[in-house]
Amino acid sequence: MNYEEHNNLINPNWAEHGYIQVYTGNGKGKTTASLGLAMRALGRNWKVLLIMFTKGGNDYGELISFQNLSPMIKNNLKIIQAGLDRIVYSNNINEKDKEAIQKGWLVAKKAILNNEYNMVILDEANIAISLGLIDIDEVVEVLKNKPEQMEIVLTGRDANPRITELAHLVSEIKPVKHYWDTGIAARKGIEY
């Protein structure tokens, strides 16, 4: 019996079920993994919502690429930037950060509860949660009540244990070696 036959016995509708995925850890590639999922889903004519928490500004290669997608694909993608044009740390959070992230969370929550998309990507949500900018109780409640067929992806370091417990897939990306450690700065086209 192959993998697909086995899954069909356990859950005949397994391929139609939406799951919760988490990409966390201190290694590089969490957002990149979620963007690959977005492209795969868009290629299958899924409606995708991408909320980029803690990320503002327009100097991201993925935003430039997404702007140049074919109209058919682009019509199925909505991107919300829920952050200022800077990196947010626990020691530099201000009210404008909180406002931007809360606006993004309200859009995400509404889209999830109203079943508006096939896939919702909450990029850097783990960071926003760990910094207390999104209420963990509220996120858990929304995830528990997500539409059956919706896929939800959360990225970012420091995933809350309540989120990882609830998730169906958790990948922890660990750094082994990184050129940043030798003083090389973030590069256009690779890191942003």
Number of C-alpha atoms within 10 A of each C-alpha: 6 6 7 11 11 11 14 12 10 9 12 13 11 14 11 12 13 17 20 22 21 28 26 26 18 14 15 16 18 22 21 17 13 22 16 11 16 22 16 12 19 20 12 10 15 17 19 26 24 21 25 22 29 25 22 18 11 11 11 15 14 14 13 11 9 15 13 11 12 9 9 11 19 15 13 17 22 14 14 18 20 24 25 18 14 11 11 18 11 11 7 8 13 10 8 11 22 19 15 19 25 19 16 22 24 12 15 21 18 12 15 23 13 11 16 16 20 20 26 26 26 25 27 24 27 24 24 29 19 17 16 12 20 20 14 17 11 11 17 14 10 16 18 13 11 21 20 12 17 19 21 23 25 26 28 27 20 19 23 14 9 12 21 18 10 16 18 12 13 19 13 16 16 12 11 8 9 11 9 9 8 8 8 9 10 11 8 10 9 9 13 12
